[in-house]
Amino acid sequence: MQQNNVASFKIGGKHMEKYLYQKEYVMLNNMQLHLSNPEPMLKYIDEKVEKLIKAKSKNEEINIKLEILDEFYKILKYDAKNTICPEPLGYFETKEEKDELIKKKIKINDFVYYLGNICINYHKKLISKEYRGRVPIITNEATIKFNEIYIRALNEYFETLKGNEYKGIFENPPKKQQNLQIIRMIEYRGVVFPMAEPLTNNGIECIKNEHAYGTAFILPTLIERFLIIQLDSKVLKNLMKELKDKIEKENIKLTDEEKQYYNIITEKGDKTIFASEKFIRANIYKMFIKYQIISENDDDIKLLILHEYIDKKDDQKRKNKLTLGSVIASPYANSLIKKQYTKLLNLIFAPNELNMRNNIAHINNENSDYLCLGDTAVLMQLLWDIITEDIFE
């Protein structure tokens, strides 16, 4: 990645980038935290969106996205120490518990305000026919038509960005029928107060009362599915390339059966490899072991290649659960992903971080509205970066 030419200034004898500034939150009457000084942040967002839309090449676009993520992690670190925030409501057993809640809220707000706003405003530009070609379209021939699921999510998302109301045969709320009335209240450790209504008057796009609910629920599943497919494909291609080099260097002769599996991978070129059949995968794995491309003791790579295997420790069959969580924790998988994106995946999905997949699935709203358009926009961009392989080394 190219060096960033970021403006900076001196404070206390140290150089600090201009995009770092002390934010101040105030508590409104409806118990909502309100950022009272968003102007420097909004200016920064406009500058980044302008850079993204004016990118002349794919490499330039990728470098800008990496620059945004690098700066965002610096913003998170700075804001965790310097943000002015009012005392949270509720009872806390320790000061540490209270401080952790404040830090988490600041982190959630930074995520939505910075990355959410950049993505929302950039994606609004993509509605124009001039830039629409930047939105990836996927095809697949699997049993479940993931491309259809994706297109439905995409259409709802862009209709929401355009400000169009989702239409259906039922009205929301029903005019003649109200079987269930929901009062927006929230409780924390015995203190009950009204849930905050979103503000629309301070220029921050992502806190307006806009949602693409279907898209928000669909995206974590698509991210997991396509991240695993792409990683799976890259692992097989990389290891097969090592085997190819070894064959040429050592004049190794493959058996006729081995040649079949070798050709399955090497003839795919740049196409994604599904190779989901247990029989095919098991035999490819045996090839890698036989020709010493990998070690049989390498459980990390075994997890990424095999769906099931016999554990020699007790001769029991083990089924691998290749999930988003196991990928995030895999050292080999992380070695294939740019460090800025491994940080992002961990921030979004790790249980001790935003844990967004779980919070979306269970509609948790104790700390944040995880279905808000800002969160959805970041997830959409992450999915695109997985599909286009921008996240990979």
C-alpha positions as CSV (number, residue, x, y, z in Angstrom):
1,M,0.0,0.0,0.0
2,Q,1.2,3.5,-0.8
3,Q,2.1,6.0,1.9
4,N,-0.8,8.2,3.0
5,N,-0.3,12.0,2.8
6,V,-2.3,12.8,5.9
7,A,-2.3,16.4,7.3
8,S,-1.2,16.5,10.9
9,F,-0.5,19.0,13.7
10,K,1.4,19.1,16.9
11,I,-0.2,18.7,20.3
12,G,1.8,18.3,23.5
13,G,5.0,17.9,21.4
14,K,3.4,15.0,19.4
15,H,2.2,15.0,15.8
16,M,-1.5,14.1,15.5
17,E,-3.6,13.6,12.4
18,K,-6.3,16.3,11.8
19,Y,-9.0,13.7,11.6
20,L,-8.5,12.9,15.3
21,Y,-10.4,15.3,17.5
22,Q,-12.1,15.3,20.8
23,K,-15.8,14.5,20.5
24,E,-18.3,15.5,23.0
25,Y,-21.6,13.7,23.7
26,V,-24.5,15.2,25.6
27,M,-27.6,13.4,27.0
28,L,-30.9,14.6,25.6
29,N,-34.2,14.5,27.3
30,N,-35.2,11.3,25.5
31,M,-32.0,9.6,27.0
32,Q,-30.2,9.6,23.7
33,L,-26.5,10.3,23.4
34,H,-26.1,13.2,21.0
35,L,-22.8,14.1,19.3
36,S,-22.6,17.9,19.8
37,N,-19.6,18.5,17.5
38,P,-19.9,16.3,14.4
39,E,-18.6,18.9,11.9
40,P,-14.9,17.7,11.6
41,M,-16.2,14.1,11.2
42,L,-18.7,15.1,8.5
43,K,-15.9,16.9,6.6
44,Y,-13.7,13.9,6.8
45,I,-16.5,11.6,5.6
46,D,-17.1,13.9,2.6
47,E,-13.4,13.8,1.7
48,K,-13.2,10.0,1.8
49,V,-16.4,9.5,-0.2
50,E,-15.0,11.9,-2.8
51,K,-11.7,9.9,-3.0
52,L,-13.6,6.6,-3.4
53,I,-15.8,7.9,-6.2
54,K,-12.9,9.5,-8.1
55,A,-10.7,6.3,-7.9
56,K,-9.4,5.7,-11.4
57,S,-8.4,2.1,-11.0
58,K,-9.3,-1.0,-8.9
59,N,-5.9,-0.8,-7.2
60,E,-6.5,2.8,-6.3
61,E,-9.9,2.0,-4.9
62,I,-8.5,-0.8,-2.8
63,N,-5.7,1.4,-1.4
64,I,-8.3,4.1,-0.4
65,K,-10.4,1.5,1.4
66,L,-7.3,0.3,3.3
67,E,-6.4,3.9,4.1
68,I,-9.9,4.4,5.5
69,L,-9.7,1.3,7.7
70,D,-6.2,2.2,9.0
71,E,-7.4,5.6,9.9
72,F,-10.5,4.3,11.5
73,Y,-8.6,2.1,13.9
74,K,-6.6,5.1,14.9
75,I,-9.9,7.0,15.5
76,L,-11.2,4.1,17.7
77,K,-8.0,4.2,19.8
78,Y,-8.0,8.0,20.2
79,D,-11.7,8.3,20.9
80,A,-11.6,5.5,23.5
81,K,-9.3,7.7,25.6
82,N,-10.4,11.2,24.7
83,T,-14.2,11.3,24.1
84,I,-16.3,13.4,26.6
85,C,-19.3,11.3,27.5
86,P,-22.0,11.8,30.1
87,E,-22.5,9.3,32.9
88,P,-24.5,6.2,31.8
89,L,-27.8,5.4,33.5
90,G,-28.2,2.3,35.7
91,Y,-26.4,0.5,38.6
92,F,-22.9,-0.7,38.1
93,E,-21.1,-3.1,40.5
94,T,-17.7,-1.6,39.7
95,K,-16.2,1.4,38.0
96,E,-14.6,-0.9,35.5
97,E,-18.0,-2.2,34.4
98,K,-19.3,1.4,33.9
99,D,-16.1,2.4,32.0
100,E,-16.4,-0.7,29.7
101,L,-20.0,0.2,28.8
102,I,-19.0,3.8,27.9
103,K,-16.1,2.5,25.8
104,K,-18.3,0.1,24.0
105,K,-20.9,2.8,23.2
106,I,-18.2,5.1,21.9
107,K,-16.9,2.2,19.7
108,I,-20.4,1.4,18.4
109,N,-21.0,5.1,17.6
110,D,-17.6,5.5,15.8
111,F,-18.3,2.4,13.7
112,V,-21.7,3.6,12.6
113,Y,-20.8,7.3,12.3
114,Y,-17.5,6.9,10.4
115,L,-17.7,3.6,8.4
116,G,-21.5,3.6,8.2
117,N,-21.6,7.2,6.9
118,I,-18.8,6.7,4.4
119,C,-20.5,3.5,3.0
120,I,-24.0,5.1,2.9
121,N,-22.8,8.2,1.1
122,Y,-20.5,6.2,-1.3
123,H,-23.3,3.8,-2.1
124,K,-25.7,6.6,-2.8
125,K,-23.3,7.7,-5.6
126,L,-23.4,4.2,-7.0
127,I,-27.1,4.6,-7.8
128,S,-26.1,6.7,-10.8
129,K,-25.7,4.7,-14.0
130,E,-22.2,6.2,-14.3
131,Y,-21.0,4.2,-11.3
132,R,-23.5,1.3,-11.1
133,G,-21.0,-1.1,-12.7
134,R,-19.0,-1.0,-9.4
135,V,-21.7,-3.0,-7.6
136,P,-20.8,-6.7,-8.0
137,I,-23.4,-9.1,-9.3
138,I,-22.9,-12.8,-8.4
139,T,-24.0,-16.0,-10.1
140,N,-24.0,-19.5,-8.7
141,E,-25.4,-22.9,-9.5
142,A,-25.8,-24.3,-6.0
143,T,-29.0,-25.8,-4.6
144,I,-29.7,-22.6,-2.7
145,K,-29.8,-19.7,-5.2
146,F,-27.6,-17.3,-3.2
147,N,-27.6,-14.9,-6.1
148,E,-31.3,-14.5,-5.8
149,I,-31.0,-13.9,-2.1
150,Y,-28.3,-11.3,-2.7
151,I,-30.3,-9.5,-5.4
152,R,-33.3,-9.2,-3.1
153,A,-31.1,-7.8,-0.3
154,L,-29.4,-5.4,-2.8
155,N,-32.7,-4.1,-4.2
156,E,-34.2,-3.4,-0.7
157,Y,-31.0,-1.7,0.4
158,F,-30.8,0.6,-2.6
159,E,-34.5,1.4,-2.5
160,T,-33.9,2.5,1.2
161,L,-31.0,4.6,0.1
162,K,-33.2,6.3,-2.5
163,G,-35.8,7.0,0.3
164,N,-38.4,4.8,-1.2
165,E,-40.8,3.1,1.2
166,Y,-40.9,-0.7,1.0
167,K,-44.2,-1.7,-0.6
168,G,-46.4,-4.7,0.2
169,I,-50.0,-5.8,0.5
170,F,-50.0,-5.1,4.3
171,E,-49.7,-1.6,5.7
172,N,-47.3,-0.6,8.5
173,P,-48.8,-0.1,11.0
174,P,-52.1,-1.7,10.1
175,K,-54.9,0.9,10.2
176,K,-57.8,-1.4,11.1
177,Q,-55.9,-4.1,13.1
178,Q,-53.7,-3.7,16.1
179,N,-53.2,-7.1,17.8
180,L,-49.9,-6.2,19.4
181,Q,-48.8,-2.8,20.6
182,I,-45.1,-2.3,21.3
183,I,-44.0,0.5,23.7
184,R,-40.4,1.5,23.1
185,M,-38.8,1.2,26.5
186,I,-35.4,-0.1,27.6
187,E,-34.1,-1.4,30.9
188,Y,-30.6,-1.7,32.3
189,R,-30.0,-3.1,35.7
190,G,-33.3,-2.1,37.1
191,V,-33.5,1.4,35.5
192,V,-36.3,1.7,32.9
193,F,-36.4,4.6,30.4
194,P,-37.8,5.3,26.9
195,M,-35.7,4.0,24.0
196,A,-34.2,6.9,22.1
197,E,-35.8,8.0,18.9
198,P,-33.3,8.8,16.1
199,L,-32.4,12.4,15.4
200,T,-32.5,13.8,11.9
201,N,-31.2,17.3,12.4
202,N,-27.4,17.1,12.8
203,G,-26.4,15.9,9.3
204,I,-25.4,12.4,10.3
205,E,-27.0,10.1,7.6
206,C,-26.9,6.8,9.4
207,I,-28.9,7.9,12.5
208,K,-32.0,8.8,10.6
209,N,-35.0,6.6,11.0
210,E,-34.2,4.4,8.0
211,H,-33.7,0.6,7.9
212,A,-33.4,-2.1,5.3
213,Y,-34.5,-4.8,7.7
214,G,-34.4,-7.8,5.2
215,T,-31.0,-6.8,4.0
216,A,-29.6,-6.5,7.5
217,F,-30.7,-10.1,8.4
218,I,-29.5,-11.6,5.1
219,L,-26.0,-10.0,4.9
220,P,-24.3,-11.9,7.8
221,T,-25.3,-15.2,6.3
222,L,-24.0,-14.2,2.8
223,I,-20.8,-12.8,4.3
224,E,-20.1,-16.1,6.0
225,R,-21.1,-18.2,3.0
226,F,-18.9,-16.3,0.5
227,L,-16.0,-15.7,2.8
228,I,-15.8,-19.5,3.4
229,I,-16.2,-20.2,-0.4
230,Q,-13.5,-17.8,-1.3
231,L,-11.1,-18.9,1.4
232,D,-11.8,-22.6,0.6
233,S,-10.9,-21.8,-3.0
234,K,-7.7,-19.9,-2.2
235,V,-6.5,-22.6,0.2
236,L,-6.9,-25.3,-2.5
237,K,-5.3,-23.1,-5.2
238,N,-2.3,-22.1,-3.1
239,L,-1.6,-25.6,-1.9
240,M,-2.0,-27.0,-5.4
241,K,0.4,-24.4,-6.7
242,E,3.0,-25.6,-4.2
243,L,2.4,-29.1,-5.4
244,K,2.7,-28.0,-9.0
245,D,6.1,-26.4,-8.3
246,K,7.2,-29.5,-6.5
247,I,6.1,-31.8,-9.4
248,E,8.1,-29.7,-11.8
249,K,11.2,-29.4,-9.6
250,E,11.4,-33.0,-8.5
251,N,9.9,-34.6,-11.6
252,I,7.1,-36.3,-9.6
253,K,4.7,-38.6,-11.5
254,L,1.1,-38.4,-10.3
255,T,-1.2,-41.5,-10.6
256,D,-4.1,-41.3,-13.0
257,E,-6.5,-40.8,-10.1
258,E,-4.3,-38.0,-8.7
259,K,-4.2,-36.3,-12.0
260,Q,-8.0,-36.1,-12.0
261,Y,-8.0,-34.2,-8.7
262,Y,-5.0,-32.1,-9.7
263,N,-6.8,-31.0,-12.9
264,I,-10.0,-30.1,-11.0
265,I,-8.1,-27.4,-9.2
266,T,-5.5,-26.3,-11.7
267,E,-7.9,-26.0,-14.7
268,K,-10.2,-23.6,-12.8
269,G,-7.9,-20.6,-13.4
270,D,-9.3,-17.5,-11.6
271,K,-12.8,-19.1,-11.0
272,T,-14.0,-19.9,-7.5
273,I,-13.7,-23.6,-6.7
274,F,-16.6,-25.1,-4.7
275,A,-15.1,-28.7,-4.5
276,S,-17.7,-29.5,-1.9
277,E,-17.9,-33.2,-2.4
278,K,-16.4,-35.0,0.6
279,F,-14.8,-37.7,-1.6
280,I,-13.0,-35.1,-3.8
281,R,-11.8,-33.0,-0.9
282,A,-10.6,-36.1,1.1
283,N,-8.5,-37.3,-1.9
284,I,-7.1,-33.9,-2.6
285,Y,-6.1,-33.7,1.1
286,K,-4.4,-37.1,0.9
287,M,-2.4,-35.8,-2.1
288,F,-1.1,-32.9,-0.1
289,I,-0.1,-35.2,2.8
290,K,1.5,-37.7,0.5
291,Y,3.7,-35.2,-1.3
292,Q,4.5,-33.3,2.0
293,I,2.8,-30.1,1.0
294,I,1.2,-30.0,4.4
295,S,1.5,-31.9,7.7
296,E,-1.1,-34.3,8.9
297,N,-0.8,-32.6,12.3
298,D,-1.8,-29.2,10.9
299,D,-5.4,-29.0,12.3
300,D,-5.8,-25.4,11.1
301,I,-5.4,-26.3,7.4
302,K,-7.3,-29.5,8.0
303,L,-10.3,-27.5,9.2
304,L,-10.3,-25.4,6.0
305,I,-10.0,-28.4,3.6
306,L,-11.9,-31.3,5.1
307,H,-15.6,-31.5,6.1
308,E,-15.0,-34.6,8.2
309,Y,-12.0,-36.8,9.1
310,I,-11.0,-39.6,11.4
311,D,-9.1,-38.4,14.5
312,K,-6.2,-40.7,15.0
313,K,-6.1,-40.0,18.7
314,D,-9.3,-42.0,19.3
315,D,-10.3,-43.3,15.8
316,Q,-13.5,-41.2,16.0
317,K,-15.0,-39.4,13.1
318,R,-14.9,-35.6,13.4
319,K,-17.1,-33.2,11.5
320,N,-15.6,-29.8,10.9
321,K,-17.9,-26.9,11.5
322,L,-16.5,-24.3,9.2
323,T,-18.2,-21.1,10.3
324,L,-17.5,-17.4,10.4
325,G,-16.2,-17.8,14.0
326,S,-13.8,-20.6,13.1
327,V,-12.5,-18.6,10.1
328,I,-11.8,-15.5,12.2
329,A,-9.8,-17.7,14.7
330,S,-7.9,-19.5,12.0
331,P,-4.2,-18.3,11.7
332,Y,-3.9,-19.8,8.1
333,A,-7.1,-18.1,7.0
334,N,-6.0,-14.8,8.5
335,S,-2.7,-15.1,6.6
336,L,-4.7,-15.0,3.4
337,I,-6.6,-11.8,4.3
338,K,-5.3,-8.3,4.5
339,K,-4.7,-7.3,8.1
340,Q,-7.1,-4.3,7.9
341,Y,-9.9,-6.7,7.0
342,T,-9.0,-9.3,9.7
343,K,-9.3,-6.5,12.2
344,L,-12.7,-5.5,10.7
345,L,-14.1,-9.1,10.7
346,N,-13.0,-9.4,14.3
347,L,-14.5,-6.1,15.3
348,I,-17.8,-6.8,13.6
349,F,-18.3,-10.5,14.5
350,A,-16.2,-11.5,17.5
351,P,-18.3,-12.2,20.7
352,N,-16.2,-9.9,22.8
353,E,-16.5,-7.0,20.2
354,L,-19.7,-5.9,18.4
355,N,-20.9,-9.5,18.0
356,M,-23.1,-8.2,15.2
357,R,-24.3,-11.5,13.7
358,N,-25.6,-12.6,17.1
359,N,-27.1,-9.2,17.9
360,I,-28.9,-9.0,14.5
361,A,-30.2,-12.6,14.8
362,H,-31.6,-12.0,18.2
363,I,-32.6,-8.3,17.6
364,N,-30.6,-7.2,20.6
365,N,-30.8,-3.5,21.3
366,E,-29.3,-3.0,24.7
367,N,-26.4,-0.9,23.4
368,S,-27.3,-0.1,19.8
369,D,-29.7,-0.5,16.9
370,Y,-27.8,-3.2,15.1
371,L,-30.3,-3.1,12.2
372,C,-29.6,0.6,11.5
373,L,-28.7,1.6,7.9
374,G,-25.1,2.5,8.9
375,D,-24.4,-1.1,10.1
376,T,-26.1,-2.5,7.1
377,A,-24.1,-0.3,4.7
378,V,-20.8,-1.5,6.2
379,L,-21.9,-5.2,6.0
380,M,-22.9,-4.6,2.3
381,Q,-19.5,-3.1,1.5
382,L,-17.7,-6.0,3.3
383,L,-19.7,-8.5,1.3
384,W,-18.7,-6.7,-1.9
385,D,-15.1,-6.7,-0.9
386,I,-15.3,-10.5,-0.3
387,I,-17.0,-11.2,-3.6
388,T,-14.4,-9.1,-5.5
389,E,-11.6,-10.6,-3.4
390,D,-10.4,-7.1,-2.3
391,I,-10.0,-8.4,1.2
392,F,-7.4,-11.0,0.2
393,E,-3.6,-10.7,0.0
